[in-house]
Amino acid sequence: MEETGGPTAYGVPLAGGGFDFQKFIRQPQTIVRLLSWVFAIVVFGTITGEGYINSIHKPDGKCMFNQSDSACSYAIGIGVIAFLACVAFLVLDVYVPFMSNAQERKYVVLADLGFSGAWTFLWFVCFCVLTSQWNHTQDYNGVPLEAARATIAFSFFSIATWGILTYFALGRFRRGVNDAPVPTYTEPPPDHHTPYPPTYAPTSYNPTTYTPTTYTYPSNMPEPHHQPPFTSNLPPQGDDGYQPPKY
């Protein structure tokens, strides 16, 4: 199920997607899955209904493909499991748009991819086994020829439908990583040549030149008086001049 117009994860929108039945039923993946479901019913239904023949000498029914019970049992087992798997994956296709967790969607896509690839191979083996046993069949008395040919034909058609489902699942898995990247923060490298953004750009600065002020003194001012160095003019005092105090 592919959507456009918003973020997606593994082929479907992220959280908030709804279910549109008409759009869902027209999806190529849904159509091919329904065909696989029908083909599986034809294969195991034909064998269980007409694939075993009772003879006069043998009371138990024998497989119409060269009386090989293993061939009929194998085809019935593959068909029944394919029938149930188609129903399960159709339900998952409906439920996936409501998954908000991309990791859960990844598990659904991986399950679809693995199962579809495996059943493509198993249907190929089933076709080869039925064809080989049919070519070795010698007694056609009482054998429903049309039923045998239909079983072989629809087992071959199942190879194609399950192969297409594998291709669809692989495409969804490859797109998943690009559709829902995990945001990570990386430190940008320093760039000294990039100018400031307009918001943070500094305002233009024009420095003013400083002119020192010169002072001039008038020429007619009297010269300052220079006092001579300090000299003591007091006469020396000796012992003669000492007068003891009177009490």
N, C-alpha and C positions, 0 to 999 in steps of 0.2 A: 504494500500500500504506500504509494508515494504521494507526497503533498508538496505544494509549493507555497511561497508567500510567507514563510516564517522559519524559525530554527527547527531543524529536524534531527532525529537520532535514529539511525538504522532504517531509513526510509519512511518514517512516520513522524508526525509533529511531536514536539515536546509536550509538556503539561498543558492541559486545557483543550485537547482535541476531543471532538465528538464523533459519534458513529452515524454514518450516512449509508443506509442499506443499499440504495440504488447505486451509489458510487462504489461501494464495496463489492457488489455482485458483478460489476463491470470491470473490475481489476483483472488484468491478465493472470496474475497469480491465483486469484480465486477461481477463475474459469478452468485453469489447468488442474487445480487441486480437485475440483468437482469432477473433471474428466477422469482423473486417477481413481477417484472414489467409485465412479461407475464401472470403470474397467476392472477394478478389483472384485466388484460384485459379480460381474459376468464370469470371471475366471473361476472363483471358488463356488459360485452358484451353479454353473454349468457342470462342474465336476461332481459336486455333491448330488445334483439332481439326475444327471445322465451319464456320469463318468464310470459307474460301476455296473458291470454286466454279469448277470447270473446265467450259468450254463447248466445243462442237464447233468453232467458228470460231476460238477463242482457246485455245491450248494451256496458257498460263499461267493459274493460278487467280486469280480476282478476288474482292475483298472483297464480302461479302454486303450490306454497307451502301452501296448505290448504286455498287458497284464502285470505291469510294474506298479505295485501298490506304493512304493516309495516315491515314484514320480507324481502320482495323484496327491499323496499326502503333502509333499513339498509344495505343490502348487496351491493347495487349499490353505496351508499354513501361511504362505507368503501373501495370499490374497486377503485372508482374514485380518492379519496384522496391518496390511496396507489400508484396508477399509477403516479400521479403528484409528489409525494414525491420521488419516485424512480428516476424520471428524474432530480429533483433538486439535490439529493444527488450524482447522477452520475456526474453532472456538478461540484459540490463541490469537488468530488474526483479528478477530473482533475485539478482544480484550487489550491488545497491545496499544492502541491509541490512548487508552486511559492510564497507561503506566507513565508515571512521572520520573521514574528512575531509569536512566539510560543503561545502567549496568544490567538491570533485569531484562531489558529489551535485547541486550547483547546475548544473554543466555538463551533467550527464545530463538534468536536468529542462528546461533551456533547449533542448537538442537535441531532446527529445521535443516540446516546445512548438512549436519552429520547423518541424520536419518534419511534425507532425500538421496544423498550420495550412496549410502549403503543399500537402499532399496533399488536404486538404479542398477547396481551390480547384481543384486539378488534376482531381480526380474530378468536380467540378461541370462543368468544361470538357469532360471526356470524355463525360459524360451528355448535354450539349447537342449535342456533335458527332455522337454516335451517333444521337440522336433526330432531328436535322435530316437526316442522310443517310438514315435509314430512311424518313422521310416523303417524301423525294425519290426513293426507289427505285420504278422502274416495272415492272421485269421480276422477277417472283417465281418464275420457273421454276427449280426445283432449289434454291431458297433454303430452308434449314431455319428455318421461322418461329419455332418454339419456342426454338431456340438464339439467334436474334436478339433476341427479346423478353426472354429470360433475361439476356442480356448487358446490355441497357439497364436492366433492373430492378436487377440487382446492382451496376451502376455507380451507380445512384441510392442504393441502400442503403449503398454505401461512403461517400457524402457524409455520411450520418448518423453512421456509426460513427467516421469520422475526425474529424468535428466534436465528437463526445462525447469522444474522446481529447484533442482540443485543450482542451476545457473542463476535463478532469481535470488536464492538465499545467499549465494556467493557475492552477487552484486550489492545486496543490502549490507552484508558484512563489510565489504570494502568501503562503502560510502559512510559507514557508521563513524569511523574515526574522524573523517573530515567534517561530517555534519555536526558532531557534538564534541568539539575540542575542549580539553580541560584548560582553563585559563591559568597561566603561570606568569609570575612577575620576574622580569629580568632587568637588572640595573643597566640603564643606557650608558654607553661609553662617553667619557667626557669630551666635549667639543668646545675648544677654546676659541674657535673662529666664528661661532654662531653669535650674532648680535643679540642683545637683550630683547625680550618680548616687549611689545608696545606698552604693556601695563607696568612693567618693572624697569623700563628704561630710565636711567638717571637724567635729570634736567641738565640743560647746558650750563656750564660753569665758566664764567669769565673772570679770572682773577684780576684784581686792581693792583696797580703798581704803587709801591710805597715811596714817597719822596720825602726824605728827611728835611726837617725845618732848620734853617740856619739863623742864628741870632747874632746881631751886631751891637756892639757897645758904643756909646758916644765917646768922642775923642777929648772932650773938655772936662771930663771928670777928674777930680784931684786924685793924686796918687795916694794910696792907702799909707797910713803912718805905721812905720815898722818900729815896734818897741824893742829897745835893746834887751839883750839877755839879762836875766835877773842877777843883780849884784847886791851884796849886803853892805850898807853904809853905816851900820851900827858900830860904835867904838867898842873895842875889846874891853871886857870887864875882868878885872883881877880881884885879888883878895882884899886890896885896899878899899875898895868901894863897898865892901860888905858891911852892913850895919845890923847887928843882932837885934832882935826884937826886944822891946821893953815890956815887962809885965808889971 
